[in-house]
Amino acid sequence: PAALSAAGQAAKSDLAPTLPLAATSPALCGTLTAGQMKMPAGGADTGVAQETGNDAGALALGGGLVLVALAGGAYAVRRRNANAAA
């Protein structure tokens, strides 16, 4: 820790008072540089296969349910209007 002053080197850590400040705050010791490890590319390998197929069946089912709901709503409004007129 040459970049850290003597007072900074003697200061105790807030996290662990038995350690010097430099041991728990390495950013105070100088410029940080990239490590030797290469960053991984892509997503995390969790062991679960991702499904890439399309969901045309679910989309058709959802569209059918929407049409049924609209038809039911139109029927209810028509029936209410017919009862109100009578």
Buried (B, 14 or more C-beta within 10 A) or exposed (E): BEEBEEEBEEBEBEEEEEEBBBBEBEEBBEEEEEEEEEEEEEEEEEEEEEEEEEEEEEEEEEEEEEEEEEEEEEEEEEEEEEEEEE
